[in-house]
Amino acid sequence: MAKYIKPTLETKFHIDFSWWQKGGQNLRAFLQSHACESCQEFLENDQPQTFDWINPVTGEVFQIDMLWHIIHTHCSQDPTFLDKRIPLTSAIFRAFIITNNTPLTAVEVHEKVMKKTPELILNTIGRRQVYKGIKPVISGI
Amino acid sequence: MSQRKTQTAQYWEKLFSPNDKDIEDIYQQILESSQPIHIDSIAVGLVKRHCDAEELESRSDLQEGQLYQPKGKYAVDERLIFPALDFAVGTVTSTRAGQHPDYGTFDVIEVKFGNGQPTKEFVANFEHNHPLNADDHSLANLHGLLSPEELYQAYKDSIYSKIKSTLDANDDFVKFHDQYFLADLMADFQEGLFNIADAAIDINNGPLSVDALIEQMGLVGEDQEITDVMRFSVSNRLANDERFDDVGPTGQVLWYLQRIEPPEAHHPPRRLQQTGTQPYDPGLFDDDLLPLLAEIDDEATHPDDFGAIDPNASEVTITLNYPHRRVGTLPLTPKTLPLFPISYYNPVLFDFIDGRTGDTFPGWTVLEHNYVFGLGQWCEKNKLPVGAYVTIKRTKNPLQIIVDYQASRTQRDWVRMASVNNRRLTFQMNPAAHACKYDELMIIGEGDTAQIDALWVRAEERNLSIYEALCQIFPELSKLNPQSTVHAKTLYSGVNVMRRAGPGIVFQELVTHPCFIAMNHGYWTYDPSLRD
């Protein structure tokens, strides 16, 4: 197990798709809760498809559910996507969807979600227990 | 990961010194471009090479594979280095077609990193935008470290001077301003051609551009284009010939003859040379004194003490102080500097335009010593006193500057007049006629200037301290006022009649000696019994 290093406000975070794959977590099911109403209806009859998501920093590829691409390109354009009423944890995840999982610090996440404080966001995603695959970016392999 | 030494100040400021390999690289850089190269570009290239060399040293196995880029096409068994993964080295184990709704055709390679690490997939044959696809990246850039450009900006003073001194000491390189070229690639000229250049400038009765001189010297035919190498070669030769001086502003080379330049274009008049080099501490000054630093236009005042300045102002008005009035100069301060044409390499010749008559006369911006020369006759003609308000205005031509004063109906006012009595500077109130507006606290008239100059020389020879000068003139000035108080500006003006000192130094003497007692609104009294 990798040594835990306490993140700071300067630490970059991202959604580690390998966390979803290793843990047998159902990314599609979780993503569905972030899709807009029109996409929800469409998805009910749609067969799951994957696509090659490309890491915007490293070039690494993950085969993930096409739903990510749909939410990123369509649903996230809705002004209510980061509505104030959305719980902080969901809003943080959505901030990464909006940026197509570009690494963000807690301060940058706060600038997007405009909720609570950068410190509280850091406390939420910077703990030992990983929340929905959101982890500090590690420079090595 | 340990910190790269090339990312530290210690490396660039202490350890770094251009070596033979660096010189060879610079030589090659200029040779390949066949053009003069600015020292900033040379320095950034050198910093980049040092950063890349360190990266390669820190990972010897980087030699074993090629640097991964998403746009690259890779085959099975090929070894790759992944810059964004701390330069991990892996081997391609398989390839497949990529699938993405937006990106069309591309590949995905599977890479094995060894040591039991799970394989990872990477995009390949991918021509779309990706930071790793940039062609001009350095290894350091890819690693999220300061780029060579950023490192150069951070440690420019040190890097610049080390490279400059190295290149200047090497006969293989020639320079003009901050451009460097190879001596072997310079164009050849007959010595006699420079006599033609001399005559051409003389006949023109003004400076000539390098292009004009090249034409006059017959170095190019009618249909031939003047190349940058030709311009550099001619300028380099002229710069090394003591007859010629570049007098153009930054970005414009204009050649002139040193023999017709005034000495003040190169040597600051004695009246402007500061007494001592001690800095002053503005933290000592109260709310009455501090604003006066900005009010008194003196180049000796630290730029930070001028407060907010509009660098785009189309005109500024300054108060003529004693030393500048005597030698026909203006101070270059944050207030006046943006209006004048300047060069970091040489004094700049420009035209003053008399705001009243439209007459033009030459002016010189001497940035090295922070003054503008050429207003002596204009001040005399208009009978401007010390303390007169002088206005400087821009024109559409940056080499033409309007100078004017604030005219008023001629009237006789009582002004303090300086004279020498028993080898001491004295002041008395005398009527004087002036046709301009002026600062009443700064104005000082002069009786016999020759006697005052003799007093100045004696004070300089005796190295009279500013404190001593203040103690001598304070009683002389205070006797002119029924309250026996003297304003700090007047004291500054008075001190400068016999010693050159910026207002900060004068004020510092006031606040640090108990014999000077602050009253309100910048006025002071003097108690000789409290002298140190």
HADDOCK unambig.tbl for C-alpha pairs under 7 A between the chains (distance, minus, plus):
assign (segid A and resid 51 and name CA) (segid B and resid 99 and name CA) 5.38 0.50 0.50
assign (segid A and resid 51 and name CA) (segid B and resid 100 and name CA) 5.34 0.50 0.50
assign (segid A and resid 52 and name CA) (segid B and resid 98 and name CA) 6.37 0.50 0.50
assign (segid A and resid 52 and name CA) (segid B and resid 99 and name CA) 5.40 0.50 0.50
assign (segid A and resid 52 and name CA) (segid B and resid 100 and name CA) 5.61 0.50 0.50
assign (segid A and resid 54 and name CA) (segid B and resid 123 and name CA) 6.80 0.50 0.50
assign (segid A and resid 56 and name CA) (segid B and resid 130 and name CA) 6.61 0.50 0.50
assign (segid A and resid 57 and name CA) (segid B and resid 84 and name CA) 6.98 0.50 0.50
assign (segid A and resid 57 and name CA) (segid B and resid 131 and name CA) 6.87 0.50 0.50
assign (segid A and resid 58 and name CA) (segid B and resid 84 and name CA) 5.18 0.50 0.50
assign (segid A and resid 58 and name CA) (segid B and resid 85 and name CA) 6.91 0.50 0.50
assign (segid A and resid 59 and name CA) (segid B and resid 70 and name CA) 6.26 0.50 0.50
assign (segid A and resid 59 and name CA) (segid B and resid 122 and name CA) 5.53 0.50 0.50
assign (segid A and resid 59 and name CA) (segid B and resid 123 and name CA) 5.68 0.50 0.50
assign (segid A and resid 60 and name CA) (segid B and resid 121 and name CA) 5.68 0.50 0.50
assign (segid A and resid 60 and name CA) (segid B and resid 122 and name CA) 4.20 0.50 0.50
assign (segid A and resid 60 and name CA) (segid B and resid 123 and name CA) 6.31 0.50 0.50
assign (segid A and resid 61 and name CA) (segid B and resid 121 and name CA) 5.10 0.50 0.50
assign (segid A and resid 61 and name CA) (segid B and resid 122 and name CA) 4.88 0.50 0.50
assign (segid A and resid 61 and name CA) (segid B and resid 123 and name CA) 6.03 0.50 0.50
assign (segid A and resid 139 and name CA) (segid B and resid 84 and name CA) 6.63 0.50 0.50
assign (segid A and resid 139 and name CA) (segid B and resid 85 and name CA) 5.07 0.50 0.50
assign (segid A and resid 139 and name CA) (segid B and resid 86 and name CA) 5.57 0.50 0.50
assign (segid A and resid 140 and name CA) (segid B and resid 85 and name CA) 4.28 0.50 0.50
assign (segid A and resid 140 and name CA) (segid B and resid 86 and name CA) 4.71 0.50 0.50
assign (segid A and resid 140 and name CA) (segid B and resid 88 and name CA) 6.86 0.50 0.50
assign (segid A and resid 141 and name CA) (segid B and resid 85 and name CA) 5.71 0.50 0.50
assign (segid A and resid 141 and name CA) (segid B and resid 88 and name CA) 6.87 0.50 0.50
